[in-house]
Amino acid sequence: MLSYHLQSALGDLRDLIKITESDVEDIKVANHNPQFDRLKLKEEKLKSFESKKAMIDHEISSLMIASPDKDLPELLNEEQHAYLAELKVELSNLRDVNKRYAKLVLAVSNLYNTFLERLVPTEMHGYTKVASKESTFLKVRV
């Protein structure tokens, strides 16, 4: 059962990586709608991975309880060791892809915020921003 959960978790991680790589490519060309469309799928894959990770933890705990005199590496077979090694690699890959995506999201966010600030200047009143009365770009003439 542990091998099955490890395989399933690997599948979810690989799917998350593919989705995030698609997000990276779309944000580079300012194709934002597909990113928003994939959010639900991404959330489902993440929940699925978390569920499978909990099942993996439970299976490993059960193995350790059943054989308290053995260390974890002795309880797992070669296939399971290989799956755990792949899981570690894929988690690292997901982290790297997410870091690239986060940098792009931050850059795009800063760009839009800069444009908005230039269009509608704001001032701080306490902890809130309010539109400045002296907008330099937008003027209404009657």
Secondary structure as the mmCIF struct_conf table of DSSP 4:
data_model
#
loop_
_struct_conf.conf_type_id
_struct_conf.id
_struct_conf.beg_label_comp_id
_struct_conf.beg_label_asym_id
_struct_conf.beg_label_seq_id
_struct_conf.end_label_comp_id
_struct_conf.end_label_asym_id
_struct_conf.end_label_seq_id
HELX_RH_AL_P HELX_RH_AL_P1 LEU A 2 LYS A 28
TURN_TY1_P TURN_TY1_P1 VAL A 29 ALA A 30
HELX_RH_AL_P HELX_RH_AL_P2 HIS A 32 ALA A 66
TURN_TY1_P TURN_TY1_P2 PRO A 68 ASP A 69
BEND BEND1 LYS A 70 LYS A 70
HELX_RH_AL_P HELX_RH_AL_P3 LEU A 72 LEU A 75
BEND BEND2 LEU A 76 LEU A 76
HELX_RH_AL_P HELX_RH_AL_P4 GLU A 78 LEU A 119
BEND BEND3 VAL A 120 VAL A 120
STRN STRN1 THR A 122 HIS A 125
TURN_TY1_P TURN_TY1_P3 GLY A 126 TYR A 127
STRN STRN2 THR A 128 ALA A 131
BEND BEND4 LYS A 133 LYS A 133
BEND BEND5 THR A 136 PHE A 137
#
